[in-house]
Amino acid sequence: MGYRIVVVGATGNVGREMLNILAEREFPVDEITALASRKSLGSEVSFGEKTLKTKDLDTFDFTGWDIALFAVGSDATKIYAPKAAKAGCVVIDNSSLYRYDADVPLIVPEVNPEAVHGYAKKNIIANPNCSTAQMVVALKPLHDRATIKRVVVSTYQSVSGAGKEGIDELWDQTKSIYNPTDSKPPRKFQKQIAFNVIPQIDVFMDSGDTKEEWKMVVETKKILDTKIKVTATCVRVPVFVGHSEAINIEFEEFLDEDEARDILREAPGIMVIDKREAGGYVTPIECVGDFATFISRIRQDSTIDNGLNLWCVSDNLRKGAALNAVQIAELLGRECLKKG
């Protein structure tokens, strides 16, 4: 017996990926429906070999449905997620709305699967920020071995993290560079993104950090360990899909780079590509469409007693969003709902 699944925001980048991944991973689905706002009503989306016509989120009754994967912004989630949860449908939410709620588990299945049992408090589970998700997958097995004290991370985040508008802006600006009569000023981003990098993702806070940087700090502590100190610099780069991170880690105990490499090779959800030669690492374009979080450039940091550096790359629409949500649904089914 399978599940009755709802995908909310099915016409967006993440919603479409959710449908693709549910089909690819052969999630046990008895019935599936795709929901969208009224402006997208009747649009067609693919689920494996099937074509689904979107239904109206505003009038949908969640009663009798098992799991709803939400891929809409916080404003819409605030209205519809409580309705779904109250109707007995477990919400797995990709927005930031519930991530910092003490009664809502924030889950990366490779890292804190035991937290799934806390879903019953509100019938809601939160999906972490895309940049946090891939980082904690890399940190978890190393933390288990040598206990992480501090993390310094710089992110290089693709425009798809800003949705379709971000992708369109990079595409249009790139074309306009070669056609000066067709200028495309910034609209989605704060400055030109084509052939540029922007050291701002989300709004600035009083501390001087951006909200994206704050999210990485708070979410890492909630998912992995409250004692870990984290500082982040998040940068938008002219890449369509795939987030990259340069991560510096300070441990309580010494961890040799060769042992770290072996630990990461055995860890769930990770693929190590680390050859000390030209091209012996993974770049964003190579991770697109893949489930794994890729780790390269593992090396000792000689400036501190117990330090390592590594390079981490992942498809942000997959592990950073849709894949993680589907993995949470799989975990929920195995551990809590037990229907499939």
N, C-alpha and C positions, 0 to 999 in steps of 0.2 A: 504493500500500500504506500502510495506516495503522498505528496503535499500539494495543497492548493496555494499557489504563489502569486503575489501581486508585485509588479515592478512599477513604481511611481516615478514619473519623469522619464518615461521610456524613450522619448524622442531625443534626449540629450546625449552627449558623448558618453557619460558614465552609464546612463540607463541602457543604451544600446550595448555597451560592453557587458553589463550585467546579464542581459539576455544571451549574448554570445557565449559567455563563460558558463552559465547554467546549462546550455546545450553541450558545450565542449566537454564539461566534466560529468555529463549525464546525471545531473541532479535528479533525484526521484520526484518527478512532477506528474501529478494526476491532472491538474488543470492550471493554466497560467493566464493571466490577463495583464495587459499593458495600459497604464493610465497616463494621461497627460492633461495639461490645461486646455481650456476650451479653444484657444487659438490654434492648438495642434490636434484638435479632435478629428478622428477619422484618418489621421496619418498612419501609414503602414510601417511596421518594424518587423525584423526577422527574428525568429526563434528556431535555430536549427534549420530544417527544411520547411518550416511553417511560416506563414505570414500572418501577423496579428494586426488588427485595426485597433487603434487606441480608443479607450473609453474615457468618459469625463470624470476626472478626479473629484470635482465638486459634488457630484451626485452619487458617487459610488458607495455601496454598502459593504463594509469589510467583514460583516458577520459571516462566520463559516469559513473564512480564509485563514490559513495557518501562519504564513510569513509574508510580510510586506517589506521589500527592499526599496528604500527611499533614496532617490537621487535628484532631489529638488533643493532649492535654497532654504535657509533657515526660516524665512517668513512663511513660506507655504508649509514647511514641516511643522511649525508651531501650531498651525490650524488643523492639519490633517493627521499627524502622527498620534496625538491623543485620542482622536476619534477611532483610529484603527486599533490602538492598544485597548481602549475601553470595550471594543467589539470582540476582543479575544484574539486578535491577530497580532503576533509578535513583530514589532517594528525593528528593522536594522537600518539605522539612519546614517547617511553619508555626510550630512551637514555638520556644522560645528555646534548646533543648538544644545545638544545633551552631553557633549564630551566631558564637561566639567561638573556635571551633576553627580553628587556623591551616591545617589540611588540608581544610577545608570552605569552599567559596566562598559568600559572602554577596552576593546579587545583586538589583539592581533593573535590569531590562533597558535602560531609558533611560539609565542612569548608567554601569554597568560591565559591559557584555555580554561583554567579552573574558574575564572571570573564569570564564565557564561551562566553559572547557576544563579547569579544575582539578577538575571533578567526579569524575574517574577515580581520584583518590587514595583516596576512601572510598565512591564511588558515591552520594554524598549532596550535596545543595545546600540551603543554608539560605535561608529567606524572612525578611526583616528585620521588626523591630517595626513595627506599623502607623503610629505617629507618625513614625518615621524614614523610612519609605518615601516618604511624600508630600513630606516636607521635602527629601530629597536630589534628587527629581525637579525641584523648583524651584531648588535651589542649583546643580546641575550646569552648565547653560548659562551662568550668571553667573560661576561659578568659571572656566570655560574662557576667558572674556573678560577678567576683571579680577583673578583670583586672590583667593579669600576668605581672610582672616586669622582672623576671629572671628565666631561666630554666637551671638546671645542669642535664645532661643526660649521662648515661653510657649504651652503647649498647652491646648486646651479640648476634652477627649476625651469622646465619647459613651459611654453605658452599655453599648452592644453590644460594646465592647472588653472587657468583663468577662463576655461570654457571655450565654446565655439567662437565667441567674440575675440578672444586672444589669438586663436589660430588664424582667423580671418585677417586680423590686423597685421600679423607678421607676414602673411602671404601678400596682402595688398601693398604693404610698405616695401617689401623686397622687390616687387615688380616695379614700383614707382621710382626706385633708385635708378633704374635704367631708362626711365621715362620722366625726365624732370618736369614736363608740362602737366603731369598727373600727380601732384603732391598729395600725400596721405598723412596728415598730421595725427599725432597721438589722440586716441579717444578712449580706448580701454586701459592703456598703460599711461604712466605719468610722463614718460619721454619716449622718443623713437625706440622701438625694440629691434627693428631690422639692423643688422650689423652693429649691434650695441649690447650692453648689459646694463641692467637697472637694479641698484642695490636697495630696492624697496618692494616688498610684497605685503599687501594689506596696509592698514593705516598705521601711523606712528602713535606710540603710547608716551606717557609722561616720562618714562625711564629712558627714552631714546630708542628703545627696541621697537621694531614693527610688531604688529599682532601675530604675523606668521612666526616670527622668532620666539615670541612669548608662548605660542601654541606648542612649539617643539619642546620647550622647557617643561611646561606643565604636564603635557601628555606623556613625555618620557618618564617623568616621576610617577604618574598615575599607573602607567602600564607596567613599568619595569621595577623601579625602586625609588622611594621618596628621598633617599639619602644621596642619590647621584646629583652632582652639580653639573648643570648644562649651560653653555652659552652658544648662541647661534648667530650667524649672519646669513640671511637669505637673499638670493640674487636671482632675478629673472633673466634668462638668456634666450637668444634667438634659435631655439630648438623646438620643433613641433611637439614631440612626445618623448618622454624619458627624463626623469630627474637624476641628477648626479650629486654626490656629497663627498667632500673631503673631510674625514673624521679623524680627530686626534683624541686618543684615549689615555687617561692616567689611571693605573690600577693600584689597589692596595698591595698586591703581590707582584713579583716579577713574572712576566709572561714572555717567553721567547717567541720570536716571529715565526719560526718553523712549527712550534707547537700550536700557535694561534692559527696558522694556515691549515694544519691537520684538523683542529677543532671545527673550523668553519666548513671544511669539506664534508664533515659528517653531520652538520647541522641541517635541520629541516628547512626547506624553502630557499637554500643558498646554493649558488654555483660559484666556485672559485676559479677564476681565470687570471693567473698571476705568474707570468713569465718575465724575467728581467731581460727583455729584448725589445727592440722596436715593434710596437703594435701588440705587445703581450699583455694587453689589458682590455677591458670592455668599455665602450663608449655608448652614449644614449641610443644612437641609431641602431645599434646591434641588439638592444634589449627589447625593442618594440615588439609586442605580440607575445612575449614570453612570460611565463608564470614566475620565474625565479627572480631573486634579488642577487645581483652579481657583485662579487668582491674582487678587487685587484689592488696592486701596489701595497701589499702588506709589508711593513718594515718597522724596525725599531726606531723610536724617537730617542736619540742620544742626549737630548737636552734635559731630560728628567730621568729619575731612577727607574720608574716602571711605566714606560710609555710606548705606545704603538700608533702608527699612522695607517690608514687604509682608505681606499677609494670604493665607493658604493654606488651602484647604478641600478635603476629599476624602471619599468614601465609604470608611470604614475596613474594611468587610467586603469591599470590592472591591479598590481599589488597595492598601489596607493589609493585605490578606491573600489572598483568593481570586484576584483578577485578577492580582496580581503572580506568584502561583504558576503560573497558567496561562500567563502570558507567559514565565516561565522555561522551562516545558515546550515552548512554541513555539520559543524560542531554542535549547534543547537539541536539538530535532528538526532545526532548520535547520543548526546548526553542528557537531553531534557524531553524532547517531544517523542522520540522513539517510534516513529510511524513507518519510516522508509525501510 
